[in-house]
């Protein structure tokens, strides 16, 4: 599938800021399931940027502005082609106990993906879920699919019910959250069970394709999406989307990875001299005809 | 016991010292002690653990009796420390790279990769000279069996070097004779050695090196300040630096200066809010990116703090053997990491025997003072350990040797340990400075750690008999000039706002004082009704000329609030606190005398109780007293500062702020009075004069008017006097000319920015002087029907121009907006491809 995506982030300040520093993780990696056709990140006010690859192999764009300004806009313009990738059935067929055993020799490399983080604590109540849905004798693939489904069933998707600082314990308690919380819950259970897992930030085509000519109006603005990837013993990651109860496919566009939201966050900014900030984020995603 | 051998005899090496001190009567020993303390105070050596006090008032405690290391003790210490550092350097490189020691299964993974000090970002950074550890500290302690062992690593942050040097300087002044009994190795050159190392990380033959400090809030700020001074490099804080095109620049009043090397004294987690703690205000956003791009070297390397994690102490021998293939020369103190279940069980079994500490910092959970803890302490420690076991290590309580210290002229027994410092040399060896910071428990504290109130001893390393001190290199010993060329914009800005706020507070206090005096006079009701609108018009909105004020200061209560109410946005007290707050942020740049005036002023206003419900008489009394005091103190501050401050360009901005504030207040007041008064009918000539007279009194300028004009008060001459007369103390022209004169007196008098700013000021002065107020007045009288008032229009225009001078100064010197303006123009784009 071919997608055109525009992800626009706008900061407006209470007072003009004298300095602004932005790190953007907005460049999608090239993967078996996706290849970038066109990509630009536009900053306004325009200023030279530089890039680097971070610890989680994300390409990061660094932007700094030391000029007084009243607003700052970051637009991620992307055309990307995605395709279905077969799942590693063999690796998903081993039991969870076998998988854990196979990971022992790789511990130095996968350590990060087994550890709790401030946003993703492990232990209770993830422990009970791990025991119930990820028993040692269950085949890995089936078990993580079940876990994915139960998170979808037991938690309500409720925009506005949490923000970036809501502790996971609150999400467990209120059984509601947004995609970021669903992903953190799932990571917490997986890591508690000794399965390495990471956070993925990206885009998803959420509206069904409408063939009618007025279809454009139906494709709304939305936010970025988040899901998880689980490492299989063949050292191949598989992706599941607990918010939508499915394995990730060509309608998911991967942008960045990390241990949790904080590592993978699309845009991180520090501003000096600015008063209160007003932040607006919009994502526009539309499927293009392959002939184009 | 440090000073005695196993048989209880004084060790021969301490003999001569005791001989001299024992020969003195107690009173004389005590007076030596007092001299030592006074010397420390005089040298400005402080260690401020009570953070609420801004100025380091707690002098550093140094004992009369020095600690001595014999050559036989020193040599293995030196070799052992160097070995440990070489091994940990290799460890840091490995862990931030291939992690072979972990892959080989030589170390448990959890305490290494699970450490909060393991900075993942460091994996992609090249440390200076591809080396993490350059300037390191390490704590050793003498066990009961006499053996010296390693107690803590301070590899990433060598804190205390200045105290080591200052102890030597102070003691040499107080007991010079004792120094003649010994041959002691010198440590005076340590800062120069460090500077040389720092400079070597830049290809530039004359690189800009700065010391990055967390600021006066740090207990060891006096150390930062001392080292920067000794090295002749600028002492900066995060706000002094900015990132432009992937490089670090120091904001100075002479423009942006590229920084090549940073001697960093901010702990990693606070260094860059883009990478570490998001809410850090101490750091420099983007600094890590500049390291990544190789435009700046930061010493020690990011990630070094991992080497100081106490959970690694039990693994040190393994690390030394693994990387160096050598047997450890210097043993570590027995240390248990409580994250390990076996070690934890063992320690919990006999908790009273251990000192329990977190993995970082100087806090102590249990023990540490050589005494058996009570049941309560043990119980609460056990709870905390079980909550978060992997955050703690335990070491035997019984590990610090005792020594003799002098307290009020008497010998007392204290506990001690030592921090030694090492610098990496080009060949990869570590050179240990021949001295130490010996920490001792004191009368105030049973702990040795200075953070917990401990004191110190000068530490002598005896030269071996055949030792020849290398001759000091004359070229290296350049007496460090004050870094005058680097008046940073932060310092200048703080000076500028100190000047502006104090002048504002002064004006406000004068005006309130004048009103209180007028109220005491027998005013008739007509006068009252004429005066009061003038006051209300001028007085409250000093801060923002266009702000509508709700305040009514016609009552004693209103004036009292305007003086002492902290809720009142621009009250005298609030303005004074802002001014002194700015001054406090640059304490090290102020003379002691000048700060003493401000410190007293501030504490007096801080202590003032707000009692708005007192009787009218009391309110008036308080208002007068505090206003009088503020007026005197502010004037005293400017006077004292003028005669005691170094004229390095920073101070000039305080006077610039003061003069500009005065110009703005005068301009604003004159504009206010020109706006029509809400009243019935035209004022009579007499009424108009009463009003103008009230106005001039508020500005303390009525006598000046009379002296200049010798006639009754009229609008046009008054305007001419306050706007354009260069002789009148508070005229806009005189104030602006003072600003220009101060700018000319700075070091950069011929820089483009200075010239542009002076030209801007002069243009305005010219314009003011050419304004013909009589003509404008005549015009408005010729046509009283017209809607606009030429007098007011011209005044408003001039006031705007005066306010613009602030932007000219701020953009040019303080926040560097001008330097970038030509490079980037904001251009907003339409969204491509969207919708």
Boltz contact constraints between the chains, C-beta under 6 A:
constraints:
  - contact:
      token1: [A, 4]
      token2: [B, 833]
      max_distance: 6.0
  - contact:
      token1: [A, 6]
      token2: [B, 834]
      max_distance: 6.0
  - contact:
      token1: [A, 18]
      token2: [B, 815]
      max_distance: 6.0
  - contact:
      token1: [A, 19]
      token2: [B, 242]
      max_distance: 6.0
  - contact:
      token1: [A, 21]
      token2: [B, 274]
      max_distance: 6.0
  - contact:
      token1: [A, 21]
      token2: [B, 285]
      max_distance: 6.0
  - contact:
      token1: [A, 21]
      token2: [B, 286]
      max_distance: 6.0
  - contact:
      token1: [A, 23]
      token2: [B, 274]
      max_distance: 6.0
  - contact:
      token1: [A, 44]
      token2: [B, 828]
      max_distance: 6.0
  - contact:
      token1: [A, 44]
      token2: [B, 829]
      max_distance: 6.0
  - contact:
      token1: [A, 45]
      token2: [B, 824]
      max_distance: 6.0
  - contact:
      token1: [A, 45]
      token2: [B, 826]
      max_distance: 6.0
  - contact:
      token1: [A, 47]
      token2: [B, 824]
      max_distance: 6.0
  - contact:
      token1: [A, 50]
      token2: [B, 246]
      max_distance: 6.0
  - contact:
      token1: [A, 52]
      token2: [B, 292]
      max_distance: 6.0
  - contact:
      token1: [A, 55]
      token2: [B, 120]
      max_distance: 6.0
  - contact:
      token1: [A, 55]
      token2: [B, 123]
      max_distance: 6.0
  - contact:
      token1: [A, 62]
      token2: [B, 289]
      max_distance: 6.0
  - contact:
      token1: [A, 64]
      token2: [B, 243]
      max_distance: 6.0
  - contact:
      token1: [A, 64]
      token2: [B, 286]
      max_distance: 6.0
  - contact:
      token1: [A, 66]
      token2: [B, 242]
      max_distance: 6.0
  - contact:
      token1: [A, 66]
      token2: [B, 244]
      max_distance: 6.0
  - contact:
      token1: [A, 66]
      token2: [B, 820]
      max_distance: 6.0
  - contact:
      token1: [A, 67]
      token2: [B, 820]
      max_distance: 6.0
  - contact:
      token1: [A, 67]
      token2: [B, 824]
      max_distance: 6.0
  - contact:
      token1: [A, 68]
      token2: [B, 817]
      max_distance: 6.0
  - contact:
      token1: [A, 69]
      token2: [B, 826]
      max_distance: 6.0
  - contact:
      token1: [A, 77]
      token2: [B, 832]
      max_distance: 6.0
  - contact:
      token1: [A, 107]
      token2: [B, 109]
      max_distance: 6.0
  - contact:
      token1: [A, 108]
      token2: [B, 99]
      max_distance: 6.0
  - contact:
      token1: [A, 108]
      token2: [B, 102]
      max_distance: 6.0
  - contact:
      token1: [A, 108]
      token2: [B, 103]
      max_distance: 6.0
  - contact:
      token1: [A, 111]
      token2: [B, 109]
      max_distance: 6.0
  - contact:
      token1: [A, 111]
      token2: [B, 113]
      max_distance: 6.0
  - contact:
      token1: [A, 270]
      token2: [B, 273]
      max_distance: 6.0
  - contact:
      token1: [A, 270]
      token2: [B, 274]
      max_distance: 6.0
  - contact:
      token1: [A, 270]
      token2: [B, 285]
      max_distance: 6.0
  - contact:
      token1: [A, 284]
      token2: [B, 834]
      max_distance: 6.0
